[in-house]
């Protein structure tokens, strides 16, 4: 979960500055090319992390339902 939080912060930071490039005038630490490169670099890891969270969330949602159906059979 800690990895997901870090990746979400990176993706939201870079995405916000890519969408609103005029903010770089106030926070001029990075160029738009650097932000685009970082966004592209971290996006596969972000997508994989979200996919893992999705699969485990669906499993946690369905497990009690399937367990209840299984225990009701004699």
C-alpha positions in Angstrom: 0.0 0.0 0.0 2.9 2.3 0.7 4.1 1.8 -2.9 0.7 2.8 -4.2 0.6 6.0 -2.2 4.1 7.0 -3.4 3.2 6.2 -7.0 -0.2 8.1 -6.7 1.7 11.2 -5.4 4.2 11.1 -8.2 1.6 10.5 -10.9 -0.7 13.3 -9.6 2.2 15.7 -9.2 3.5 15.2 -12.7 0.1 15.0 -14.3 -1.0 18.3 -12.7 2.0 20.1 -13.9 1.6 18.6 -17.4 -2.0 19.7 -17.5 -1.3 23.2 -16.1 2.2 24.1 -17.4 1.8 27.7 -16.3 2.3 26.4 -12.7 5.9 25.7 -13.6 6.5 29.5 -13.5 5.8 29.4 -9.7 7.4 26.0 -9.1 10.3 26.1 -11.6 12.3 23.2 -10.3 11.5 21.0 -13.3 11.0 21.3 -17.0 7.9 20.0 -18.8 10.2 17.5 -20.6 11.4 16.1 -17.3 7.9 15.8 -15.9 6.7 14.0 -19.1 9.6 11.6 -18.8 8.9 10.8 -15.2 5.2 10.4 -15.9 6.0 8.0 -18.7 8.6 6.2 -16.6 6.3 5.6 -13.6 3.0 4.9 -15.4 3.6 1.1 -16.0 4.4 0.6 -12.3 1.4 2.7 -11.3 -0.9 0.6 -13.7 0.5 -2.7 -12.3 0.0 -1.5 -8.7 -3.6 -0.5 -9.4 -4.2 -3.8 -11.2 -2.9 -5.7 -8.2 -5.1 -3.7 -5.9 -8.1 -4.3 -8.2 -7.6 -8.1 -8.2 -7.1 -8.3 -4.5 -10.1 -6.1 -3.8 -12.4 -8.2 -6.0 -11.1 -11.3 -4.2 -11.7 -9.8 -0.8 -15.2 -8.8 -1.9 -16.1 -12.2 -3.4 -14.4 -14.5 -0.8 -17.1 -14.1 2.0 -19.9 -14.6 -0.6 -18.3 -17.8 -2.0 -17.4 -19.0 1.5 -21.0 -18.5 2.7 -22.4 -20.5 -0.3 -19.9 -23.3 0.2 -20.7 -23.6 3.9 -24.4 -23.8 3.3 -24.1 -27.1 1.3 -24.3 -30.3 3.5 
